[in-house]
Amino acid sequence: MFTIAKQYHFSASHQLAYLPEDHPCARLHGHNYIVEVELQSEELNHNGFVRDYRELDALKTYIDETFDHRHLNEVLGEHNITAEQIAQHFYEWCKSRWPEVSAVRVSETPRSWAEYRP
C-alpha cells in the first residue's frame, strides 16, 4: 500500500455552544488549523504517483475561499463545530473528488488532532 499526505493551513474561529459556561471552549475562540489529507493506493499511476500533489490544489482553494479567517459555526451551519466534525467534512469533500482519499486529520494545536477515517 502506498500512502501520501499533504497539509493545508487556515485560521478560523468557532464556539462549542453545548459545553458548560465555565469551559474555555464554550467561549468564542480561534485556532490556526492544520488539515492533512491522506491518500492510499495499492498501485501507482502511469507517472509513478498515488496522485499528483498538484491535483490537490482544489482543496487549498476551497479552504482559502471558504474557511480561512471565517467563523466555522457560520460556515458549516452548526452550533457546535468540533475538530472531529471538521475532519469528517473535509474527508467527504475530498473523497468526492479523489477516490484514493483514506483519511483527513485536523489539528487545532500542535499537540492535538482529530481524524476521520471510515
C-alpha positions as CSV (number, residue, x, y, z in Angstrom):
1,M,0.0,0.0,0.0
2,F,1.3,3.4,-1.0
3,T,0.4,6.4,1.2
4,I,0.8,10.1,0.6
5,A,-0.4,13.1,2.6
6,K,-0.5,16.9,2.2
7,Q,-1.1,19.6,4.7
8,Y,-3.0,22.8,4.5
9,H,-3.3,25.7,7.0
10,F,-6.0,28.2,7.9
11,S,-7.1,30.4,10.8
12,A,-10.7,30.5,11.9
13,S,-12.9,30.9,15.0
14,H,-15.5,28.6,16.4
15,Q,-17.6,28.1,19.6
16,L,-18.7,24.9,21.3
17,A,-22.1,26.0,22.4
18,Y,-23.2,22.9,24.2
19,L,-20.4,22.9,26.8
20,P,-20.8,24.3,30.3
21,E,-20.4,28.1,30.5
22,D,-17.2,27.8,32.5
23,H,-15.5,25.6,29.9
24,P,-13.0,27.7,27.9
25,C,-14.1,26.3,24.6
26,A,-17.7,27.5,25.2
27,R,-16.4,31.0,24.6
28,L,-15.7,32.3,21.1
29,H,-12.1,31.4,20.3
30,G,-9.9,30.6,17.3
31,H,-7.2,28.2,16.1
32,N,-4.5,28.0,13.5
33,Y,-5.8,24.8,11.9
34,I,-3.8,22.2,10.0
35,V,-5.7,20.0,7.7
36,E,-3.9,16.9,6.5
37,V,-5.4,14.8,3.7
38,E,-4.1,11.2,3.3
39,L,-4.4,9.2,0.1
40,Q,-3.7,5.5,-0.4
41,S,-3.4,3.2,-3.3
42,E,-2.3,-0.4,-3.9
43,E,-0.8,0.7,-7.2
44,L,0.9,3.8,-8.6
45,N,-0.5,5.6,-11.7
46,H,1.4,5.9,-15.0
47,N,3.5,8.7,-13.6
48,G,4.5,6.7,-10.5
49,F,2.2,8.6,-8.1
50,V,-0.7,7.7,-5.9
51,R,-1.9,11.1,-7.2
52,D,0.0,14.2,-8.3
53,Y,0.1,16.6,-5.3
54,R,-0.8,19.4,-7.8
55,E,-4.2,17.8,-8.3
56,L,-5.0,18.6,-4.6
57,D,-4.7,22.3,-5.2
58,A,-8.5,22.5,-5.3
59,L,-8.5,21.7,-1.6
60,K,-6.3,24.7,-0.9
61,T,-8.6,26.9,-2.9
62,Y,-11.6,25.6,-1.1
63,I,-10.0,26.2,2.3
64,D,-8.8,29.7,1.4
65,E,-12.1,30.8,-0.1
66,T,-14.5,29.1,2.4
67,F,-12.7,28.6,5.7
68,D,-9.8,30.9,6.2
69,H,-10.5,33.8,8.6
70,R,-14.1,32.8,9.0
71,H,-16.4,31.7,11.9
72,L,-16.8,28.0,11.4
73,N,-20.2,27.8,13.1
74,E,-21.5,30.1,10.3
75,V,-19.6,28.3,7.5
76,L,-20.8,24.9,8.5
77,G,-24.2,26.0,9.9
78,E,-23.9,24.3,13.2
79,H,-23.9,25.5,16.8
80,N,-21.2,23.1,17.9
81,I,-18.3,22.7,15.5
82,T,-15.6,20.2,16.7
83,A,-12.3,19.2,15.1
84,E,-13.9,15.7,14.6
85,Q,-16.7,17.3,12.5
86,I,-14.3,19.4,10.5
87,A,-12.2,16.3,9.7
88,Q,-15.3,14.5,8.5
89,H,-16.4,17.5,6.4
90,F,-13.1,17.7,4.7
91,Y,-12.9,13.9,4.2
92,E,-16.3,13.9,2.4
93,W,-15.4,16.9,0.3
94,C,-12.0,15.3,-0.7
95,K,-13.4,11.8,-1.2
96,S,-16.0,13.1,-3.7
97,R,-13.1,14.3,-5.8
98,W,-10.3,11.8,-5.3
99,P,-11.2,8.2,-4.7
100,E,-7.8,7.5,-3.1
101,V,-8.6,9.6,0.0
102,S,-8.3,7.4,3.1
103,A,-8.4,9.9,6.0
104,V,-8.3,13.5,7.0
105,R,-6.7,14.8,10.1
106,V,-7.4,18.2,11.6
107,S,-5.1,19.8,14.2
108,E,-6.3,22.7,16.4
109,T,-3.0,22.9,18.3
110,P,0.5,21.4,17.8
111,R,-0.4,18.7,20.4
112,S,-3.9,17.8,19.5
113,W,-5.7,16.4,16.4
114,A,-8.8,14.6,15.3
115,E,-9.0,12.2,12.4
116,Y,-11.8,10.9,10.3
117,R,-11.1,7.5,8.7
118,P,-14.2,5.5,7.7
